[in-house]
Amino acid sequence: MTFELVSENKSFGGRQQRFKHFAKTLNCEMHFSIYLPPAAETKPVPVLYWLSGLTCTDENFVTKAGAQAYAAKYNIAIVAPDTSPRGSDVPDDPEGAYDLGLGAGFYVDATEPPWDKHYRMYDYIVDELPEWLDQHIPHILTDRASIFGHSMGGHGALTIALKHPQDYRSVSAFAPIVSPIRCPWGQKALKHYIGNDQQAWREYDTCALIEAGAVQVPMLIDQGTSDSFLDTELKTALLEEACKKADYESRIRYQEGYDHSYFFISSFIEEHIGFHHKYLLEE
């Protein structure tokens, strides 16, 4: 099977589609969702990648964020991949925990068995998915792209953009894990996927990349002050400190009273899409 259009719904004059395809990078079948604005019927449009957080699939953002109205307004396609490889032969957390394995790919390329056979979400997002879009979706400008995400997906968006500034014009995140090497979620995932070499972990740590001299990418961060994970897992202050020390320009906003949910995301999604629109339009 090359690919299959699983579903399609009209939304704000455009098309919300869901595809299934075989991902060579991940060695399994994968789903992803894409919103094509009305303008994509007749002309090429830029693309904005959304990376979701722990436990999510490609459908959480599509059904909860309310992004379609603003993607239609700004003439941007939004691509939302799944958060991990899937399938009966794909390894999962042996204890069934939500923060490792299925739904918890952490957007890294695993090097440790048994994870290394399937868990290569980094390469899938950076290379295989854009190539697939180029081949199968008309009127998508994959060379005019930006990226954003939430929590684990915010971590993925930030690290990918920082390591590929030539490929992403801007990056934003809602409640991102800014330093997985310094939080329980990240430490567990990196130990299993990458091994015990903590120097290798730094390649997937936003703060470490900025401290190491990452090239400037336009950056917007929103973090709710009532987020129950703020102090233990997200640690936004570490990113503020890293940016200050490196003289790295970023816009980090604390939103009073907001939590970690899609109620938070949907409240500011228009501002994020508008932020990316500015950079996606630049020649």
Buried (B, 14 or more C-beta within 10 A) or exposed (E): EEBEEEEEEEBBEBBBBBBBBEBEBBBBBBBBBBBBBBBBEEEBBBBBBBBBBBBBBBBBBBEBBBBBBBBBBBBBBBBBBBBBBBEEEBBEBEEEEEBBBBBBBBBBBBBBEEBBBBBBBBBBBBBBBBEBBEEEBEBBBBEBBBBBBBBBBBBBBBBBBBBBBEBBBBBBBBBBBBBBBBBEBBBBBBBBBBBEEEEEBBBBBBBBBBBEEBEEBBBBBBBBEEBEBBEEBBBBBBBBBBBEEBEBEBEBEBBEEBBBBBEBBBBBBBEBBBBBBEBBEEE
